[in-house]
Structure formats: C-alpha cells, structure tokens
Amino acid sequence: MELLAPAGSFAAFEAALEQGADAIYVGAPGFNARALSRDFTFAEIDSMIRQAHGQGVKLYIAMNSLVKEDELPAAIEALSCFQQMKADALILQDLGLFYLARIWFPDLVLHASTLMSVHNSLAAEELVRLGCERVVLARELTIDEMAEIYRKTGAQIEVFVHGAMCFSYSGLCMFSSLHGGKSSLRGQCVQPCRRHYSWINQHARTARQSTKVNGLRRNGPSTVFRKKSAGKGDAGGKHGSASYPFSMNDLCGVDVLPELQKAGVGCLKIEGRLKSAQYVANTVAAYRLALDSLNESDEEQEKVLREAHRLLDAAMARKRSTGYMLSVKPAGAISPQFSGNSGLFLGKISGARRQAVGRGKQRQLVQLLLAAPVSEGDRLRLHDEKTGERSSFTLRFLTVDGHRRKNAGTGRKVEIGLPDQVKGMGHAFRGSLFKVDVGSRIVAERSGHKRRRKLAGRKVLPDRQLVEQIIHHLSWKQSHTQEKQTRKGRTNRRTSAKSRRQGRRELPWWVALRSISELRQRLPVRPAKIILPLSPENIRDLERLGLKIKKYRSRIIWRLPPILPESELAWYKRQIDTLVAAGYPRFELGHLSQYGLFSSQGQQERQRLELSGHYSLNLLNSAALNAVYSLGFCRTLFSLETESGNLAAALAHFRSQRGRIGKKYGSRRMKLEVGLYVYGRPPLFTARLDSDHFQYRNIFVSPREEEFTLEHRQGLTLARSIFPFSLLSWQGELKDTGVDYLLLDLTGGPMKKEAALVSGLLTGGGKRIRVLSGNFHSTLV
C-alpha cells in the first residue's frame, strides 16, 4: 500500500520525504480545498516534483476546489502548467475541471477527490469510466464497504487513514457557506462543526422568544435554557447536554492496516496540509513503521504499534478513533464534552488583564495553570468558549511568578502575552489554550525559506496558445451583453410585487414534495414539474393509487438522494426500470455517477429518458455545465452557493457556446435547461453519524444565537436552519440571469406550513418572515 503524506510547507515536504512517504500531495495555488496562509508557487511545486522524483517519490497536486466563473482562465493556465511539470496526478472535485482536463490535457492523471463523496461501487465505477485513475473514498465507509467497492469495480482505491474528520459528508456541507459565505468546497471552511452549541426544547424556545420580545432576557441560551439532562429525541432523558455535539475526533487507522490491505485499499492518505512539519514527520514515521511490519510476527507487530502510537501521541492532534472503519455507528467518533481543538491542552484561562508597556501601549495577558510544558516560539491557539472563535499565535512573552522566562513546566502558574489581533478579552473571558506546534518549527523551516528565495526568480509559464484556444472554445471573452448581465446579477435591488408576479408567470416553477399524498394539497404555485423522492413509501403509494395520479405522470420527476448506500443500489435499479417501463422517464440525480443506473435501458427507453441534476452536483461554472450536458442531462440546478453575478456570467458563457462540446463526449445536440433552488430548508450538514447524544426533537443554538434543527431521515443525520432559504424577492433579477426554471422545495417541514410561508413571500405579505439568502447578494469566498 502506498503511504501518501500531506505538505503545506517546504519543511513538511522534506519531513515526509525523510520519514519514508511513498507519495506527497500539495495544494494547487489558489485552487485547493485548504485555505493556506501562503500557497506554493508553480516554480516551487516544479522544484518539489523534481526533488521527489529524484528520490523515487510521487507528488500529487490537490486542485480540489470549486471554481467560480471568473476563475476559469486562471484554472486553465494552472492545468497547462501542471501538465508541463509532469505531476504524478491531479486531485479534482470540480466537474468543469474534469471536463477541461479530459479534453485538453490528456497527459494529466486524474484522481477523484473525497469531496466527490464516492460512497458506493456505482460512483467508483462511473468516475473511472470518465477517466479517473483513482478514487478517494468518502471517510464515512466501513472497511467491509471499501472491500465491496473494490471487489465490484477493481478501481484503484485511496482512503484517508489519519487526520481530521468532517461531521458532514465531504462535498455535501453547506453550513460554512450559507452561514458566512465561506465555502468548505473552496477551502474556506470556518468549521461550524467545531463550535459550542446548546440544546433547548420547544417550550424553552417559546419562553426564550417571549423574553426577547419583551426586552427582559438577560442571559444567552447557554446559561438560562440549556437542558442539563436532555437525552436523544427527548426533552428530559438520561444523557447530559452536549457542548460540542458535532466535533469529530481525529481518524486513526494505524491498528487496522492488515484489514485495509485485505480490502483492496491501494493508498493510505494522511490528512494535514495545514499541520506542522513535526506533525507530518511523526505521523508518517508512525505509519511507515506499521506498514513495514505487516509481514512480521504478531509479537513484533505489537511492539511496532506501541512505538507508532507513541509517535502519534507526540503529534499534537485531537483524540483519536477508528472513525467509521469498524462500525457505521462508531462509539468513539465524538467526545461532545470536549472542545474540538487539535493540539496539546495547556489549560483553562483563569484570568485576563492588560499591562502598560510604555508609549501608551498595552499588552494583553492571560493567566493559567499549565497542564503541559510550553516555551517561547511555540505555536498556540486560544479558544473562546463563549463565541467559539479561535485565534492562533506564536508565543513571544511568558512570565512565571512575575518574572520573564523562556519556558515553563507542567503545574506552573504563568502569564502569557497575546498578540494585538486577539480581540474581546476581558475579566469575564472564558477560554482554553492549546499548543499546536513547537518552537523548533522555526529552525526546521529555514531550509524552506532559503529555497523560496532561490526560486523567487524562476517562472513556470502556461502554453499560451493552448490556453487561448480553450478560452475561445468556452466562448469566454465577454461581450457587452454578457457584461451587462453580470452587472445585473450583482445589483442589490429587490423586485416589486408586480415584478414578482411577472416573474411568477414567465419562469416555470418546479415544486419538491415529500410524498405522493401531498399532490392533493393546495400548492402556492402551479408547478410545471413535481419532484418526489424515490422512496419505498412513494413506490407503495404509486402502486396503491395507480390511475388516480395518472394525470400527474408527465410532470413527476423522481429524485434520487445524493447518498445511496451500497446495500440499496439494487433496489434503486429495480425501481428505476419499473418506473421507466410504466411511463415515468424523468429523474433528478443527487450524484453525478447515478446516470450509470440507467445504462441497461434499451435504445427506445434511452430516447425517452430525461435526466436532471440536483444542486448537490455542485455546478459553479460554465465548464461544469458543459460536463453534465455532455453526459446527456436535460436539466440541472446550478450551485446553491453561487453569487448572482457568477450565475449570470456562467449562463451567458454557456449559452453563447450553442451546445458546442468536445469530440470525446460525442455529438448529441439538445438544450440544457438550468434552474435555481429559490426556496427551501437545505441540509447544512448531511452526515452518516447517528449518535446517542443527538437530541432530534430539540433545537441547537450557536454561540451567535443562530437556531437549527436536527433530524434523522433515511439513514442520514441532517441539520437545517430554523429560517428558510429564500430568493423569492429577486424573481425578476433571476430571470435576467438566464435561468430556465425555479425550484420550490417544500420538504423541509410540514407541507401546509411551508406552502403558507411561500405564499406570503410571493405576494409580499411575508415581509416580516426572516429568511436566508446565502451568497446570492454577497461574495462567495
């Protein structure tokens, strides 16, 4: 098995080489799913590739961020540079980049990122068919499920074996984006799953709202309304309130390497491009020892594993568990009573003060009793337990018993100086301090600084002629009309009630319902299409009602969820075949690979099929629209995260191509209709974990007093905002962007209540309804 190590700095890169990594991955400048303080330059990456190859080590480039429309030219230039460098592989998420790479850069080896949520054999098989040499599986799979995927497909499989775990399936987390504009799919995640939350029941929430209205509320929900003994799905169960209910412990698979090898896993990936060189060195060394001892005696392997765990203990990470590898409901996946910070716990802040340092300046100081040694030069992280905010800094000022010291040992009472950028400190501050790196890092990174100075003058330039040819193919040079559309997409005006009514007539409505029985209820609009989940309940109702709903047949679209467990693939395949034969040829797919479920259809059935894409396909640019068009999709939703200007520009460029596609994808000609999700309660988290400390009937509240619900549906744990997502105030503007249809999703709550809310928003009577608009009139970072 290949051991793949992360590198976010030259020091980490060299540590991985020294400790025996078989391959190393680094981030593509500006296009990787980790917000590094400083990206590598192309010249630096080229130098690293040559050094790695000189030692027989591969170097992969993670270009796994979603790309906005105005970033496409730079992304094309990057693809050209990486092909020239002869990188060993490119790790991708964006379907537009897949499309461009396969047509224009055939020498690039492609790996499907874990952000593509590859969770079953169908996804692995179809992505390999599209040109991926390797697939990085979702972190939510058990070893048995990994083995099944390998057995059925024979695909090269890479799995994360160590490092941070996301609560949500990677690629399906909307929390950071819709609540702050920083997309986890673009490397900017603010880690809402690591925050402190409080549980409140509905009765307490009503009282809380009442006191807020009357101006009487003096304390936040974490002090007044926290349930101290609320259990799962219960207002007063045996379990205590979880402070950090979604903060996953780190993944550690060092004890199950033999099982992973038997399952057919070909590559073991260590997470941590944001981590220090020491972390990389310790972690790679631990796994190298364990891998090299797989053929040794049991006694020798036990000895090696003890040493491996000692190295991992010194890596200053979070508490470790095997994640989902051994169970779909892992008991040790979360320690809800502890903060989700990585690093070595130094102690609780016991006090804070300001110290005058001359010339009118002051130094912020915090006091604590040390739970571990600390030295000047160490990298520390301060966690504000009230707000959930975290600030990292290098320790420059330390006192013990009032005297300046270079270091201090466990059990000493110390004062630590904070940098000026740390705000909100006061006598009532509540927080903890963690050590995340040691001072020796500075020495270790000197070689990196020297290399950067040496490479500062070197350039790696793209093939300009090829880049211009691709841009011409994408019709990317803006005309005056396209610039006007883009500007319209960025306006901040809302449409009048008259404009909303006009938009309501002119743009077709799609309406998503939860069950067939809801077809008989009054809807706020006349739907051109009705989306129903492809579920056992709806299939039973379809068989029972038969002719009674025949009049809806031409409008019904069956929605497939983004997560299809391996054990349920056969059921979905049978139902699809039955529905197509019964005259229901329209389906909305939640994952790109699901078009493979229709491969057995005959020629006549294929001609009648109408495949649509859900927003979970994460289409954020015109090249991605080309990708789904080339696969035969008739319609698709654009990304839920988009800005209005990005949407207008992408549609303008895509329309101007008049359906031109690359010869490798065939010559089918048809119109691709593009829609937008304009109302609903989209899941912020989509997770597999069903933990005993989750309180599904209660509400959880963030440090900023944002309120959310948690539900368990069809094997998934979903978090939603109390407030609906709505773009209904901008219907006229949406028409100007070029979208073809608007989707109302009424599945996030009781249907009658959701329909009433939509009616209020459409008629202007819902002005007092608080809604979320995501990034539509802000900037997606």
C-alpha positions in Angstrom: 0.0 0.0 0.0 1.2 3.5 -0.9 1.7 5.9 2.0 0.6 9.4 1.0 1.6 12.4 3.1 0.4 16.0 3.2 2.7 19.0 2.8 1.6 22.6 3.3 5.2 23.9 3.7 8.7 23.0 2.5 9.6 21.8 6.0 6.6 19.4 5.9 7.5 18.3 2.4 11.1 17.4 3.5 9.9 15.8 6.7 7.6 13.5 4.6 10.5 12.6 2.3 12.8 11.9 5.2 10.3 9.7 7.1 9.6 7.4 4.2 6.4 8.6 2.4 5.8 6.9 -0.9 3.9 9.9 -2.3 3.2 13.5 -1.2 0.3 15.8 -2.0 0.4 19.6 -2.1 -2.2 22.3 -2.9 -2.6 23.9 -6.3 -2.0 27.7 -5.9 -5.5 29.3 -5.4 -7.4 26.2 -6.3 -7.1 23.8 -3.3 -9.5 22.9 -0.5 -7.3 24.2 2.2 -7.0 27.9 3.0 -3.2 28.1 3.5 -1.7 31.3 4.7 0.6 31.1 1.6 0.3 28.8 -1.4 3.2 27.3 -3.1 4.2 28.9 -6.4 4.3 26.9 -9.7 8.1 27.2 -9.6 8.2 25.8 -6.1 5.9 22.9 -7.0 8.0 22.2 -10.0 11.1 22.0 -7.8 9.4 19.7 -5.4 8.3 17.4 -8.2 11.9 17.1 -9.4 13.2 16.5 -5.8 10.5 13.9 -5.1 11.1 12.1 -8.3 14.9 12.1 -7.6 14.1 10.0 -4.5 11.6 7.7 -6.2 8.6 9.5 -4.5 5.5 10.7 -6.3 4.0 14.1 -6.0 0.2 14.7 -6.4 -1.4 18.1 -6.7 -4.7 18.8 -5.0 -6.7 21.1 -7.3 -9.8 20.2 -5.4 -11.6 23.5 -5.0 -14.8 24.5 -6.8 -14.0 27.2 -9.4 -16.1 30.3 -10.0 -16.7 31.5 -13.5 -14.2 34.4 -13.4 -11.5 32.0 -12.2 -11.7 29.7 -15.2 -8.9 31.3 -17.3 -6.5 31.1 -14.3 -7.6 27.5 -13.7 -6.9 26.6 -17.4 -3.4 28.2 -17.1 -2.8 26.1 -14.0 -3.8 22.9 -15.8 -1.4 23.8 -18.5 1.5 24.3 -16.0 0.8 21.0 -14.2 0.9 19.1 -17.5 4.3 20.6 -18.3 5.6 19.8 -14.8 4.6 16.1 -15.2 2.9 15.9 -11.8 2.1 12.3 -11.0 -1.6 13.1 -10.6 -4.1 15.9 -10.1 -6.8 15.5 -7.4 -10.1 17.1 -8.6 -13.6 17.9 -7.4 -15.0 20.4 -9.9 -16.8 18.8 -12.8 -15.7 21.7 -15.0 -12.1 21.0 -14.4 -12.7 17.3 -15.1 -14.3 18.3 -18.4 -11.4 20.6 -19.4 -8.7 18.2 -18.3 -10.0 15.2 -20.2 -10.5 17.1 -23.4 -7.5 19.4 -23.5 -4.9 17.9 -21.1 -4.9 14.2 -21.8 -1.5 13.6 -20.2 -2.7 14.6 -16.8 -3.5 11.7 -14.5 -6.7 12.4 -12.6 -7.8 11.3 -9.1 -11.4 11.9 -7.8 -11.3 13.9 -4.6 -13.1 12.8 -1.4 -15.1 15.9 -1.9 -17.0 14.0 -4.7 -18.5 11.8 -1.9 -17.6 8.5 -3.6 -19.5 6.2 -1.2 -20.6 3.2 -3.4 -19.4 1.0 -6.3 -21.5 2.9 -8.8 -19.7 6.1 -8.1 -16.3 4.5 -8.2 -17.1 2.7 -11.5 -18.5 5.7 -13.3 -15.7 8.0 -12.2 -13.2 5.5 -13.5 -15.1 5.3 -16.7 -14.9 9.1 -17.0 -11.2 9.0 -16.8 -10.2 8.9 -13.1 -7.3 6.6 -12.5 -8.0 6.5 -8.8 -10.9 7.4 -6.5 -10.6 8.8 -3.0 -13.4 7.2 -1.0 -15.7 9.1 1.4 -14.5 8.9 5.0 -17.9 7.5 6.2 -17.3 4.0 4.8 -16.5 0.8 6.8 -13.7 -1.4 5.8 -16.3 -4.0 4.6 -17.9 -1.4 2.4 -14.5 -0.5 1.0 -13.8 -4.1 0.2 -17.2 -4.4 -1.6 -16.4 -1.4 -3.8 -13.0 -2.9 -4.7 -14.5 -6.3 -5.4 -17.2 -5.0 -7.7 -15.1 -2.4 -9.6 -11.4 -3.2 -9.3 -10.8 0.5 -9.1 -7.7 2.0 -7.5 -8.8 3.0 -4.1 -7.4 5.6 -1.8 -8.7 6.2 1.7 -8.0 8.7 4.5 -6.3 6.7 7.2 -5.3 9.5 9.6 -6.3 13.1 10.5 -9.3 15.4 10.9 -12.8 14.2 10.2 -15.7 16.3 8.9 -19.0 15.8 10.5 -20.8 16.1 7.2 -20.1 14.0 4.1 -17.4 15.9 2.2 -18.9 17.7 -0.7 -22.3 18.0 1.0 -21.6 20.5 3.7 -23.4 23.9 3.2 -23.1 25.2 6.7 -20.0 27.3 6.4 -21.1 28.7 3.0 -24.8 29.6 3.7 -23.9 31.0 7.2 -21.0 33.2 6.4 -20.1 33.0 2.7 -17.0 30.9 3.2 -17.4 27.6 1.3 -15.9 24.4 2.5 -15.9 23.3 -1.1 -13.5 26.1 -1.9 -11.1 25.6 1.0 -12.5 28.3 3.3 -14.5 26.3 5.9 -15.0 28.1 9.2 -15.6 24.7 10.8 -19.1 25.2 12.3 -18.9 21.6 13.4 -16.2 22.5 15.9 -18.3 25.1 17.7 -20.0 25.0 21.0 -23.8 24.5 20.8 -26.5 24.4 23.4 -29.7 22.3 23.2 -33.1 23.8 24.1 -36.5 22.2 23.8 -39.5 23.8 22.1 -41.1 25.0 25.4 -37.8 26.7 26.4 -37.5 28.3 23.0 -41.0 29.8 23.2 -40.2 31.3 26.6 -36.8 32.5 25.2 -38.6 34.2 22.3 -41.1 35.8 24.7 -38.4 37.3 26.9 -36.6 38.6 23.9 -39.7 40.3 22.6 -40.4 41.9 26.0 -36.8 43.0 26.4 -36.4 41.0 29.6 -33.8 38.5 28.5 -30.5 38.9 30.3 -28.7 35.7 29.6 -27.9 33.6 26.5 -29.3 30.2 25.9 -26.2 28.6 27.1 -26.9 29.7 30.7 -30.7 30.1 31.0 -32.2 27.5 28.8 -29.6 24.8 28.5 -31.0 21.3 29.2 -28.8 19.6 31.7 -30.3 16.2 31.3 -31.9 16.0 27.9 -31.4 12.7 26.1 -31.7 11.7 22.4 -35.0 12.7 21.0 -36.2 13.5 24.5 -36.7 16.7 26.5 -35.5 15.1 29.7 -33.6 11.9 29.1 -30.6 10.4 30.8 -27.9 12.0 28.7 -26.2 15.3 29.5 -26.3 18.3 27.2 -23.6 18.1 24.6 -21.4 21.2 24.3 -19.6 20.2 21.1 -22.1 17.7 19.6 -20.6 17.6 16.1 -16.9 17.9 16.6 -15.4 14.7 15.4 -12.4 13.1 16.9 -9.4 12.5 14.6 -9.3 9.4 12.4 -6.6 6.8 13.2 -6.3 3.6 11.2 -2.8 2.5 12.3 -4.3 -0.5 14.1 -6.3 -1.8 11.1 -3.8 -1.7 8.3 -3.9 -5.5 7.7 -7.7 -5.2 7.3 -7.3 -2.3 4.9 -4.8 -4.2 2.8 -7.2 -7.2 2.6 -10.0 -4.9 1.5 -8.0 -3.9 -1.6 -7.1 -0.4 -0.5 -4.1 0.8 -2.6 -3.3 4.1 -0.9 -3.3 5.3 2.7 -3.8 9.1 2.9 -2.8 11.2 5.8 -4.8 14.4 6.2 -3.0 17.6 7.3 -1.8 20.2 4.8 -2.5 22.8 7.5 -0.4 20.9 10.0 3.2 21.5 11.1 6.3 19.7 9.9 6.6 17.9 13.3 3.0 16.5 12.8 3.9 15.3 9.3 7.2 13.8 10.5 5.7 11.9 13.5 2.6 10.7 11.6 4.5 9.5 8.5 7.1 7.8 10.7 4.3 6.0 12.7 2.6 4.6 9.6 5.9 3.8 7.9 6.8 1.6 10.9 3.4 -0.1 10.9 3.3 -0.7 7.2 6.8 -2.2 7.2 5.9 -4.6 9.9 2.8 -6.1 8.3 4.7 -9.3 7.5 6.4 -9.6 10.9 5.3 -11.8 13.8 2.3 -10.8 15.9 4.7 -10.0 18.8 6.8 -7.8 16.6 3.8 -6.0 15.2 2.5 -5.3 18.7 5.9 -3.8 19.6 5.9 -1.6 16.5 2.3 -0.4 17.1 3.2 0.7 20.6 6.0 2.8 19.1 3.7 4.1 16.4 1.1 5.3 19.0 3.9 7.0 20.9 4.8 8.9 17.8 1.2 9.8 17.2 0.7 11.0 20.8 3.5 13.4 20.2 2.0 14.8 17.0 -0.3 17.2 19.0 -3.6 16.3 17.3 -7.1 15.6 18.7 -8.2 12.5 20.4 -8.1 9.5 18.0 -10.6 6.9 16.9 -11.0 4.5 14.0 -13.9 6.5 12.7 -16.4 4.5 10.6 -13.8 1.9 9.6 -15.2 -0.7 12.0 -18.8 0.4 12.5 -21.5 2.5 10.9 -22.2 3.8 14.4 -18.8 4.3 16.0 -19.0 4.9 19.7 -15.8 7.0 19.9 -16.3 9.3 16.9 -17.2 12.3 19.0 -16.3 13.4 22.6 -19.1 16.0 22.9 -17.9 17.2 26.3 -14.6 18.4 24.9 -13.7 21.2 22.6 -12.9 20.2 19.1 -9.5 21.8 19.0 -6.4 20.0 17.9 -3.2 20.3 19.8 -2.0 19.7 23.3 -4.2 21.1 26.0 -2.3 23.7 28.1 -5.1 24.8 30.5 -8.2 26.9 31.2 -7.8 30.6 31.3 -8.3 31.7 34.9 -7.9 35.5 34.4 -7.0 38.3 32.0 -5.6 41.7 32.3 -3.8 44.5 30.4 -0.3 45.6 31.2 1.2 49.0 30.2 4.4 48.6 28.2 5.2 52.3 27.5 4.3 55.0 25.0 0.6 54.5 25.6 0.7 50.8 24.5 -0.7 47.9 26.4 -0.1 44.2 26.4 -2.9 41.6 26.8 -2.1 38.9 29.3 -3.9 35.7 30.3 -3.3 33.6 33.4 -3.5 29.8 33.6 -2.2 26.8 35.4 -0.1 24.8 32.9 -1.2 21.2 32.1 1.8 20.7 29.8 5.2 22.4 29.2 5.4 25.5 27.0 8.3 27.6 25.5 8.7 30.8 23.7 8.4 30.2 20.0 5.7 27.6 20.4 2.6 28.0 18.3 -0.5 28.3 20.5 -4.3 28.5 19.8 -6.7 30.4 22.1 -10.2 29.1 22.1 -13.0 31.5 23.2 -15.6 29.1 24.7 -18.4 31.7 24.7 -18.2 32.6 21.0 -16.4 29.6 19.6 -13.8 31.8 17.9 -10.2 30.6 17.8 -7.0 32.6 17.4 -3.5 31.2 16.7 -0.3 33.0 17.6 3.4 32.4 18.3 4.3 32.7 22.0 6.6 35.8 22.4 6.0 36.7 26.1 5.9 34.3 29.1 6.2 35.0 32.8 6.4 32.7 35.8 5.7 34.2 39.2 6.0 37.7 37.7 9.4 37.0 36.1 10.1 36.8 32.3 11.0 33.2 31.3 11.8 31.3 28.1 9.9 28.2 29.2 7.7 26.8 31.9 6.8 23.3 33.1 3.7 21.4 33.9 1.9 22.7 37.1 3.3 26.2 36.9 1.1 29.3 37.1 2.0 31.5 34.2 1.0 34.6 32.3 1.1 34.5 28.5 1.1 37.6 26.3 -1.4 37.7 23.4 -1.0 39.5 20.1 -2.9 42.7 19.4 -5.2 41.0 16.8 -6.9 38.9 19.6 -10.0 40.9 20.5 -12.7 40.6 23.1 -10.6 39.9 26.1 -11.9 40.9 29.5 -12.1 39.8 33.1 -15.1 37.6 32.3 -13.3 35.8 29.4 -13.8 32.0 29.3 -11.5 30.0 27.2 -8.7 27.4 26.9 -5.2 27.4 25.4 -3.7 24.7 23.2 -0.2 24.1 21.9 -0.4 23.2 18.2 3.3 23.4 17.3 6.7 23.7 18.9 9.4 26.4 18.6 11.7 24.1 16.7 9.4 24.5 13.7 11.2 27.8 13.0 14.5 26.1 12.7 13.0 23.3 10.6 11.5 25.8 8.1 14.7 27.7 7.4 15.5 25.4 4.5 12.1 26.2 3.1 12.8 30.0 3.3 16.1 29.6 1.6 14.6 27.6 -1.2 11.9 30.1 -1.7 14.4 32.9 -2.1 16.4 30.8 -4.6 13.3 30.1 -6.7 11.8 33.6 -6.5 13.0 34.5 -10.0 12.0 31.3 -11.7 8.8 31.1 -13.8 6.7 28.2 -15.0 4.6 29.5 -17.8 1.4 28.0 -19.4 1.1 27.2 -23.0 -0.5 30.5 -24.0 -1.7 29.3 -27.4 -3.5 26.3 -25.9 -5.0 28.4 -23.2 -6.4 30.9 -25.7 -7.8 28.0 -27.8 -9.6 26.6 -24.7 -11.0 30.0 -23.7 -12.3 30.5 -27.3 -13.9 27.1 -27.1 -15.7 28.1 -23.9 -16.8 31.4 -25.6 -15.3 33.1 -22.5 -14.5 36.5 -23.9 -17.3 38.7 -22.6 -19.4 40.7 -25.0 -21.1 43.9 -23.9 -24.3 42.0 -23.4 -22.7 39.4 -21.1 -21.0 42.2 -19.0 -24.5 43.8 -18.7 -26.0 40.5 -17.5 -23.1 40.1 -15.0 -23.7 43.6 -13.6 -27.4 42.9 -13.3 -26.6 39.8 -11.3 -24.7 41.9 -8.8 -27.4 44.6 -8.2 -28.8 44.8 -4.8 -32.3 45.9 -5.6 -35.3 43.7 -4.9 -38.2 43.4 -7.3 -41.6 44.9 -6.7 -44.7 42.8 -6.1 -45.7 43.4 -9.8 -42.3 42.2 -11.0 -42.6 39.1 -8.8 -46.0 38.3 -10.3 -44.5 38.7 -13.8 -41.6 36.5 -12.9 -44.0 34.0 -11.5 -45.8 33.8 -14.8 -42.7 33.8 -17.0 -40.4 31.3 -15.3 -41.7 27.7 -14.8 -42.0 26.5 -11.2 -40.7 23.2 -10.0 -42.1 22.0 -6.7 -40.5 19.4 -4.5 -42.9 17.4 -2.3 -42.2 14.7 0.3 -45.0 12.3 -0.6 -47.5 11.4 -3.3 -50.3 12.2 -0.8 -49.2 15.8 -0.9 -50.2 16.1 -4.6 -53.8 16.6 -3.5 -53.0 19.6 -1.3 -53.1 23.2 -2.4 -49.8 24.5 -3.7 -48.7 28.1 -3.7 -47.9 28.0 -7.5 -48.9 25.9 -10.4 -46.0 23.5 -10.9 -44.6 22.7 -14.3 -42.8 19.8 -12.7 -43.3 18.0 -9.4 -40.3 16.3 -7.7 -40.9 13.3 -5.5 -38.3 11.3 -3.6 -37.8 7.8 -4.9 -38.6 6.1 -1.7 -40.3 2.8 -0.6 -43.2 4.8 0.8 -43.8 6.6 -2.5 -43.4 3.5 -4.6 -46.1 1.8 -2.4 -48.4 4.8 -2.8 -47.9 4.8 -6.6 -48.9 1.1 -6.8 -51.9 1.6 -4.5 -53.3 4.8 -6.2 -52.4 3.8 -9.8 -54.8 5.6 -12.1 -55.7 8.3 -9.6 -52.4 10.1 -10.1 -52.0 9.3 -13.8 -52.8 12.9 -14.7 -49.6 13.9 -13.0 -47.4 11.4 -14.9 -46.0 13.9 -17.4 -44.9 16.3 -14.6 -43.5 13.9 -12.0 -39.7 13.8 -11.6 -38.3 11.1 -9.2 -35.5 12.4 -7.1 -32.5 10.2 -6.1 -30.7 11.2 -2.9 -27.0 12.2 -3.0 -26.1 9.3 -0.8 -27.1 5.8 -2.0 -25.7 3.0 0.3 -24.2 0.1 -1.5 -26.8 -2.2 0.0 -29.6 -0.2 -1.6 -28.2 0.1 -5.1 -30.0 -3.0 -6.4 -33.4 -1.7 -5.1 -33.0 1.7 -6.8 -32.0 0.0 -10.0 -35.1 -2.2 -10.0 -37.4 0.7 -9.2 -35.9 2.8 -12.0 -36.5 0.0 -14.5 -40.1 -0.4 -13.3 -40.8 3.3 -13.4 -39.4 3.8 -16.9 -41.5 0.9 -18.1 -44.6 2.4 -16.5 -44.1 5.7 -18.3 -42.2 7.7 -15.7 -38.9 8.6 -17.6 -37.9 11.7 -15.6 -35.4 11.6 -12.7 -33.3 14.1 -10.7 -29.9 12.7 -9.7 -28.2 13.7 -6.5 -24.8 12.4 -7.5 -23.1 12.6 -10.9 -22.4 8.9 -11.1 -26.1 8.0 -10.8 -26.6 8.2 -14.5 -24.9 4.8 -14.5 -28.2 3.3 -13.1 -29.8 3.9 -16.5 -27.1 2.1 -18.5 -29.3 -1.1 -19.0 -32.1 0.8 -20.7 -32.8 0.0 -24.3 -32.4 2.4 -27.1 -36.1 3.3 -27.1 -36.2 3.9 -23.3 -33.0 6.0 -23.5 -34.6 8.3 -26.0 -37.4 9.0 -23.6 -35.3 9.5 -20.5 -35.0 13.0 -19.1 -32.2 13.3 -16.5 -31.9 16.3 -14.3 -29.2 17.3 -11.8 -29.7 18.4 -8.2 -27.7 21.2 -6.7 -25.6 18.6 -4.9 -23.7 18.2 -8.2 -22.0 21.5 -7.2 -22.0 23.1 -10.7 -20.5 26.5 -10.2 -19.2 27.4 -13.7 -19.9 27.1 -17.4 -17.4 24.3 -17.9 -19.2 22.2 -15.3 -22.5 22.8 -17.2 -20.7 21.5 -20.3 -19.7 18.4 -18.4 -23.3 17.4 -17.4 -24.6 18.4 -20.9 -22.0 16.0 -22.4 -23.4 13.2 -20.2 -26.9 13.6 -21.6 -28.5 15.7 -18.8 -31.6 17.7 -20.0 -31.8 19.9 -17.0 -29.8 20.8 -13.9 -29.8 23.0 -10.8 -26.9 25.4 -10.5 -24.9 25.5 -7.3 -26.7 26.6 -4.2 -23.7 28.6 -3.1 -23.5 30.8 -6.1 -23.4 34.6 -6.2 -25.8 36.3 -8.6 -23.0 37.7 -10.8 -21.3 34.3 -11.0 -24.6 32.7 -12.1 -25.2 35.3 -14.8 -21.7 35.1 -16.2 -21.7 31.3 -16.2 -25.1 31.1 -18.0 -24.1 33.8 -20.5 -20.9 31.9 -21.4 -22.6 28.6 -21.6 -25.5 29.9 -23.8 -23.1 31.6 -26.2 -21.4 28.2 -27.0 -24.7 27.0 -28.5 -24.0 23.5 -27.3 -20.5 23.0 -28.7 -18.8 20.1 -26.9 -15.6 18.2 -27.2 -15.4 15.3 -29.7 -14.6 12.8 -26.9 -18.0 13.3 -25.5 -20.0 12.6 -28.7 -22.1 14.9 -30.8 -25.5 14.9 -29.1 -27.3 18.2 -29.5 -30.0 19.4 -27.2 -30.7 22.3 -24.9 -29.6 22.1 -21.3 -32.1 23.9 -19.1 -30.5 25.4 -15.9 -32.6 26.1 -12.8 -32.1 27.5 -9.4 -33.2 26.5 -5.9 -35.1 29.5 -4.6 -36.9 28.3 -1.5 -36.5 25.5 1.0 -34.6 24.3 4.0 -31.5 22.8 2.5 -29.5 20.5 4.8 -26.5 22.3 6.2 -24.9 19.1 7.4 -25.6 15.7 5.7 -24.0 13.2 8.0 -23.9 9.4 8.5 -23.4 9.5 12.2 -26.4 8.8 14.4 -25.1 9.4 17.9 -26.7 8.8 21.3 -26.1 12.4 22.4 -28.2 13.9 19.5 -31.5 15.5 20.5 -33.6 15.2 17.4 -36.7 16.8 19.0 -34.9 19.8 20.3 -33.2 22.8 18.8 -29.5 23.5 19.0 -28.2 27.1 19.3 -24.8 28.5 18.2 -22.8 31.0 20.3 -24.2 33.7 17.9 -27.7 32.5 18.9 -28.4 31.0 15.5 -31.0 28.3 15.8 -31.0 24.9 14.0 -32.9 21.6 14.0 -31.5 18.1 13.7 -33.4 15.2 12.1 -32.6 11.6 11.2 -34.1 10.6 7.8 -33.4 7.6 5.6 -30.2 6.8 7.5 -28.8 10.3 7.4 -28.5 13.0 10.1 -29.5 16.4 8.7 -29.1 19.8 10.2 -31.3 22.7 9.0 -31.7 26.3 9.9 -34.8 27.4 11.7 -35.1 30.1 9.0 -35.8 29.1 5.4 -33.6 29.8 2.4 -35.3 32.1 0.0 -34.5 34.1 -3.2 -38.2 34.8 -3.9 -37.7 38.5 -3.6 -35.4 38.5 -6.6 -37.5 36.7 -9.2 -37.2 39.5 -11.8 -33.5 39.5 -11.4 -33.3 35.8 -11.6 -35.0 35.9 -15.0 -32.3 38.4 -16.1 -29.5 36.0 -15.2 -30.9 33.5 -17.7 -32.2 30.7 -15.5 -34.9 28.5 -17.1 -36.8 27.4 -14.0 -37.2 28.0 -10.3 -37.4 25.3 -7.6 -39.6 25.5 -4.5 -38.6 22.8 -2.0 -41.5 22.1 0.4 -39.9 19.0 2.0 -38.0 20.7 4.9 -41.0 21.0 7.2 -44.8 20.4 7.4 -46.1 20.9 3.9 -49.0 23.2 4.7 -46.8 25.4 6.8 -44.1 25.6 4.1 -46.8 26.3 1.4 -48.2 29.2 3.6 -44.7 30.7 4.0 -44.1 30.6 0.3 -47.4 32.2 -0.5 -46.6 35.0 1.9 -43.2 35.6 0.3 -44.7 35.5 -3.2 -47.5 38.0 -2.5 -45.4 40.4 -0.5 -47.3 39.5 2.7 -44.2 37.7 4.1 -42.1 40.8 4.6 -41.7 40.0 8.3 -40.6 36.5 7.6 -36.9 36.1 8.3 -35.1 34.2 5.6 -31.6 33.3 4.5 -30.3 34.3 1.1 -26.9 32.5 1.2 -24.3 34.2 -1.1 -26.7 35.4 -3.8 -26.1 39.1 -3.0 -22.8 38.8 -1.2 -19.4 37.4 -2.1 -18.7 33.6 -2.1 -15.2 33.1 -0.7 
